[in-house]
Amino acid sequence: MRFGLLFLCLFTISFSSMSQWYESQGQAISTNSDKKTARKQAMEQALQKALLVAGASVSSIQQVVNGLLIQDEISIRASGVVNSLELMSETYQDDLVTVTIRADIFPQENQCNSADYRKSLLVTRANIIHREQANIGSIYDLDVAVGKKLSEKFDRNSQFIDVMLAAQNKTEFSRLRNSFQAEKIKNLTMSLSSLTNSQYVMYAEINDISFAKQANNDWQFWQSDIFDRHFNFSVFIYNGVNGESVFEQHYVSTAPWSFNKREQVYVNSDTFWKSHYGNNVEQTLDKLIKDIDENMMCRQARGKIVRINNDAITINLGRDQGVQLGDEFSVLHLNNFTADDGKTYAGYNISDYKVVVEQVSNQSARAYTQSGEVLGSVQVNDIVVRH
C-alpha cells in the first residue's frame, strides 16, 4: 500500500550528485493495538537507517520525522536533508509492524566520516575536441601528456584520491555527451569502473588550444610576434557504481606561446612544461586537483563486494584507501528503478548486515559478520559503506 507523497524530485544525470535514493526497512511493536504510532516508529527507524548509510546527520532525524504521518499523508519537515520520502509497503503480523520506505537523501556537507578514506579514481585519456588546432607545434600528444602530468600531481599532492591512469585508448565519452546519451555514459562508466576496480571515473576534454588573433608584443618590433594560446579544459567525474555525475568543472586560460610557429614542440619535455604555456597548463591542473579534493573529500568511500564465503566478504577497498582493522561497514544492494518518464535511476536497498574488517591488504579487505551469521542474501557486486 502506497500513501500520498508530498513531492517527488527525480534528477537527471547532471544533477544526480546532489542526492541519492535509499530503500530501507523498519519495524516496531504495536502497543495496545496502536498501529498508527507503531507505523510512525517503524518509519522513523527505517529513515534513521537510511540517513546513517547515506552519510547524512542522524541528529536530523527529529527534524525529518516531525509530523511524519498526518492522516495517512507523508509530510516532510527537513532542512534540505531529505528531498522526498515514499512509503513503499507496510505489513502487520500480530503486533509487529514492518514498513519499507524509499528516501531521496542529500548527504550532510558538514559531516565528513569518509575524509580518512582515499577514493580510487580512474583518469581516462583526454579528448582534443578540435585536433586541427594542434597543428602549430604538432602538439597532438597533449591529451596523453596532460593525463600523465595529472596522474603525477595526484600522486604527489592529493590527500583524498588514489589515481589510476588509462592513457592509451580514447573513450566514447565526448561523442556520447554531444549526442545527449546519458544512459550510455552511465553504462560506459560502470563498465570502466568494473574493469579497473575503481570507484570513480574521470573524463576530460581539451576544448580550445587555438591562438589569439593579435600578437601580444607589437611594441617589440625587433622580436618575432608572440601570440597567446588558449587552454580551455573541461573535466567530468562519474560514480563507478551507478554511472551518475558527481563533479563537472570548466577552466579557461591563455598564455604566451613562446615557440616558433614552425617548431615541433615535444609536450613531454621539460622545455615545454617550463615555458609560459606549459606553466599555465600546470597551474590549471593544480587548481583542478584542489577542486577535486575539496569535492571528493567527504564523499563516501563505497566499496564493492568481490568475494563471499559464508560469514565473510572481500571488498575492493584496502590499506591504500585507508581501511583499517576494526572498521565497520553496512551492506547495500544496488537497486535501479524506472520512473514514470522512462528514465532509469539508481538507488540502494539497505540490508540488515553489518561487517567488521579483520584482514587488510593494499587493495582489498576481508570483513566478517559480528554474529557469525551466514550472508545469505548478499551477492558479489553489492556495495559496502562505512559507518
C-alpha positions in Angstrom: 0.0 0.0 0.0 1.4 3.4 -1.0 0.4 6.6 0.7 0.3 10.2 -0.6 3.6 11.8 -1.4 4.3 15.4 -0.7 6.7 15.8 -3.6 9.0 13.6 -5.7 12.0 15.1 -7.4 14.0 12.9 -9.8 17.2 14.4 -11.0 18.7 14.0 -14.4 22.3 12.9 -14.8 23.7 16.4 -14.4 22.1 16.8 -11.0 22.4 13.3 -9.6 25.4 14.2 -7.5 23.1 16.2 -5.2 21.1 13.3 -3.7 20.6 9.6 -3.9 17.8 7.1 -3.4 17.9 4.7 -0.5 15.4 1.9 0.3 15.3 0.6 3.9 13.1 -1.3 6.3 11.9 -0.6 9.8 9.9 -2.5 12.4 8.0 -1.6 15.6 5.8 -3.3 18.1 2.2 -2.1 18.3 1.3 -1.5 22.0 -2.3 -1.6 23.0 -3.2 -2.0 19.3 -1.9 1.5 18.5 -0.9 0.6 14.9 -0.6 4.3 13.9 2.1 5.0 16.5 3.9 1.8 15.7 3.9 2.6 12.0 5.4 6.0 12.7 8.1 4.4 14.9 8.9 1.9 12.2 9.2 4.6 9.6 11.5 6.6 11.9 13.7 3.5 12.3 13.8 2.9 8.6 14.6 6.6 7.8 17.3 6.7 10.5 19.0 3.7 9.0 18.9 5.3 5.5 20.3 8.6 6.9 23.1 6.7 8.6 24.4 4.9 5.5 23.8 7.9 3.3 26.2 10.0 5.3 23.6 12.4 6.5 23.5 13.6 10.1 21.5 11.2 12.2 20.7 14.0 14.6 18.5 15.5 11.9 16.0 12.6 12.3 13.9 14.7 14.7 13.6 17.4 12.0 12.8 14.9 9.4 10.1 13.0 11.2 8.3 15.9 12.8 4.7 15.4 11.8 5.8 12.5 9.6 2.3 11.0 9.4 -0.8 13.2 9.2 -4.0 11.5 8.1 -2.2 8.9 6.0 -0.1 11.6 4.3 3.7 11.6 4.4 4.7 15.1 5.4 8.3 16.2 5.4 9.8 19.0 7.5 13.6 18.8 6.8 16.2 21.4 6.3 17.4 20.1 3.0 18.5 16.6 4.3 15.7 14.6 2.8 14.4 15.7 -0.5 11.4 13.3 -0.7 10.1 10.2 1.0 7.9 7.4 -0.2 6.2 4.6 1.8 6.7 1.5 -0.4 4.9 -1.1 1.7 3.6 -1.9 5.2 2.7 -5.3 6.7 1.1 -6.3 10.0 1.8 -9.6 11.7 0.3 -9.9 15.2 1.7 -6.8 17.0 4.7 -6.4 14.6 4.5 -3.6 12.1 7.1 -3.7 9.2 7.4 -0.8 6.7 9.6 -0.3 3.7 10.5 3.3 2.7 12.4 4.9 -0.2 14.1 8.2 0.6 15.9 10.7 -1.6 18.7 12.0 0.7 21.2 14.8 0.5 24.5 13.9 2.3 25.3 16.2 5.2 28.1 18.5 3.9 29.5 19.3 7.4 29.8 15.6 8.3 32.9 14.0 7.0 33.4 10.5 8.2 34.9 9.5 4.9 37.7 12.1 4.9 40.2 9.5 6.1 39.4 7.2 3.1 41.1 7.7 -0.2 38.8 7.4 -3.2 40.1 5.4 -6.2 39.8 7.5 -9.4 40.3 6.2 -13.0 41.7 9.1 -15.2 40.9 8.4 -18.8 42.6 9.9 -21.8 41.5 13.5 -22.5 40.0 14.3 -25.9 41.2 17.2 -28.0 37.9 18.4 -29.4 39.5 20.3 -32.4 42.6 18.4 -33.3 43.4 20.8 -36.2 44.2 23.4 -33.5 47.2 21.2 -32.5 48.9 21.7 -35.9 51.0 24.6 -34.7 53.7 23.0 -32.6 52.4 19.5 -33.6 51.1 19.1 -30.0 48.8 16.2 -30.9 50.1 14.3 -27.8 48.9 17.0 -25.4 45.9 14.8 -24.5 48.2 12.0 -23.3 50.7 14.4 -21.7 48.0 16.1 -19.7 46.8 12.8 -18.3 50.3 11.8 -17.3 51.0 15.1 -15.7 47.7 15.0 -13.9 48.4 11.5 -12.6 51.8 12.6 -11.2 50.2 15.6 -9.5 47.5 13.5 -7.9 50.2 11.1 -6.5 52.2 14.0 -5.1 49.6 16.5 -4.0 46.1 14.9 -3.5 45.1 14.0 0.0 41.9 12.0 -0.9 42.4 10.5 -4.3 44.1 7.2 -5.2 44.6 7.6 -9.0 44.8 5.1 -11.8 45.7 6.3 -15.4 44.3 4.8 -18.6 46.0 6.9 -21.2 46.4 4.5 -24.1 42.9 4.5 -25.7 40.2 7.1 -26.0 36.7 6.6 -24.7 33.5 7.4 -26.5 32.6 9.9 -23.8 32.7 13.1 -25.9 30.6 11.6 -28.7 28.0 10.3 -26.2 28.0 13.6 -24.4 27.5 15.6 -27.6 24.6 13.4 -28.6 23.0 13.6 -25.1 23.2 9.9 -24.5 23.3 10.0 -20.7 22.3 6.3 -20.2 25.2 5.2 -22.4 27.6 7.3 -20.4 26.3 5.6 -17.3 26.9 2.2 -18.9 30.4 3.2 -20.1 31.4 4.5 -16.7 30.2 1.3 -14.8 32.0 -0.9 -17.3 35.3 1.0 -16.9 34.9 1.1 -13.2 34.3 -2.7 -13.0 37.2 -3.4 -15.4 39.7 -1.3 -13.4 38.3 -1.8 -9.9 37.9 2.0 -9.4 35.2 3.9 -7.5 35.1 6.9 -9.8 35.9 7.6 -13.5 37.1 10.9 -14.8 36.7 12.1 -18.4 38.4 15.3 -19.8 38.0 17.4 -22.9 40.5 19.9 -24.2 38.1 22.3 -25.8 40.3 25.1 -27.2 44.0 25.3 -27.9 43.7 28.0 -30.6 45.7 31.2 -30.9 44.6 34.7 -30.1 44.2 36.9 -33.2 46.6 39.6 -32.2 50.2 39.4 -31.1 50.9 40.4 -27.5 54.3 42.1 -28.2 53.5 44.6 -31.0 55.7 47.2 -29.4 58.8 44.9 -29.5 59.2 45.4 -33.3 62.7 43.8 -33.2 61.3 40.4 -32.0 59.2 37.8 -33.7 55.5 38.1 -32.9 54.4 36.2 -29.8 50.8 35.1 -29.7 48.7 34.0 -26.7 47.4 30.5 -26.9 44.2 29.3 -25.2 43.9 26.3 -22.9 40.2 25.6 -22.2 39.8 22.4 -20.3 36.7 20.5 -19.0 36.6 17.7 -16.5 33.7 15.3 -15.7 33.7 12.7 -12.9 31.2 9.9 -12.5 30.4 7.4 -9.8 31.5 4.0 -11.0 28.8 2.2 -9.0 25.8 3.7 -10.7 27.3 5.9 -13.5 25.9 9.2 -12.2 27.7 12.5 -12.3 29.4 13.8 -9.2 31.7 16.6 -10.5 31.9 18.9 -13.5 34.2 21.9 -13.9 35.5 24.1 -16.8 38.7 26.0 -16.9 39.5 28.8 -19.3 43.0 30.4 -19.6 45.6 31.8 -22.0 49.3 32.1 -22.0 52.1 33.3 -24.5 53.2 30.7 -26.9 56.9 31.4 -27.0 57.9 28.8 -29.6 58.3 29.4 -33.3 55.2 28.6 -35.2 57.1 26.2 -37.4 58.8 24.5 -34.5 57.8 21.0 -33.4 57.2 21.0 -29.7 57.6 17.9 -27.5 54.9 18.1 -24.9 56.6 15.6 -22.6 59.8 17.7 -22.4 60.9 20.0 -19.7 61.3 22.7 -22.3 57.5 22.6 -22.9 56.5 22.4 -19.2 58.9 25.2 -18.2 57.5 27.5 -21.0 54.8 30.2 -20.3 52.2 28.0 -21.9 53.3 24.8 -20.2 53.3 26.5 -16.9 49.8 27.8 -17.5 48.6 24.2 -18.2 50.3 23.1 -14.9 48.6 25.8 -12.9 45.3 24.8 -14.4 45.9 21.1 -13.3 46.9 22.2 -9.8 43.6 24.1 -9.5 41.8 21.1 -10.8 43.3 18.8 -8.2 42.4 21.2 -5.4 38.8 21.4 -6.6 38.5 17.7 -6.9 40.0 17.1 -3.4 37.5 19.6 -1.9 34.6 18.0 -3.8 35.6 14.3 -3.1 36.8 14.7 0.5 33.5 14.0 2.2 32.1 11.6 -0.4 31.5 8.1 0.9 34.1 5.6 0.0 31.8 2.9 -1.3 33.5 -0.5 -1.8 32.3 -3.3 -3.9 32.0 -6.9 -2.7 34.2 -9.1 -4.9 34.0 -12.4 -3.0 31.7 -14.1 -0.5 32.4 -17.0 1.8 29.7 -17.8 4.3 30.0 -15.2 7.0 32.9 -13.3 5.3 33.2 -10.9 2.4 36.1 -9.4 0.5 35.8 -5.8 -0.7 37.9 -3.8 -3.1 39.0 -1.2 -0.5 42.2 -1.7 1.3 45.2 -0.2 3.1 45.9 2.1 0.1 42.5 3.7 0.6 42.9 4.0 4.4 40.9 0.9 5.6 42.0 -0.3 9.0 41.3 -3.3 11.2 38.1 -2.9 13.1 36.4 -0.6 10.5 32.6 -1.3 10.3 30.6 -1.4 7.1 26.9 -1.7 6.1 25.9 -3.8 3.1 23.7 -2.2 0.4 22.1 -3.8 -2.6 22.2 -1.8 -5.8 18.5 -1.2 -6.9 17.8 0.5 -10.1 14.3 1.6 -10.8 12.4 3.2 -13.8 10.4 6.3 -13.2 7.3 7.4 -15.0 9.3 9.3 -17.5 11.0 6.1 -18.6 14.5 7.0 -17.3 16.4 4.7 -15.0 17.6 5.9 -11.6 20.0 4.2 -9.3 19.1 3.5 -5.7 20.1 1.2 -2.8 18.4 -1.3 -0.6 19.9 -1.3 2.8 20.4 -4.8 4.2 20.5 -5.6 7.9 24.0 -7.0 7.6 27.0 -5.2 9.2 30.5 -6.5 8.8 33.8 -5.7 10.6 37.2 -5.7 8.9 39.6 -8.3 10.3 42.1 -8.6 7.5 43.6 -5.8 5.3 45.8 -5.9 2.2 46.9 -3.0 0.0 43.9 -3.1 -2.4 41.3 -5.2 -0.5 40.0 -6.1 2.9 38.2 -9.1 4.4 35.3 -8.5 6.7 33.1 -10.7 8.8 29.7 -10.5 10.4 29.9 -9.9 14.1 27.5 -12.7 15.0 29.0 -15.2 12.5 25.7 -15.5 10.6 25.8 -16.6 7.0 25.4 -13.8 4.5 22.6 -15.5 2.6 21.2 -12.6 0.6 24.5 -10.8 -0.1 25.8 -11.0 -3.6 29.0 -10.2 -5.5 29.0 -6.6 -6.7 26.8 -5.4 -3.8 28.1 -2.3 -2.1 29.5 -1.6 1.4 29.6 1.8 3.1 31.4 2.8 6.2 29.5 3.8 9.3 
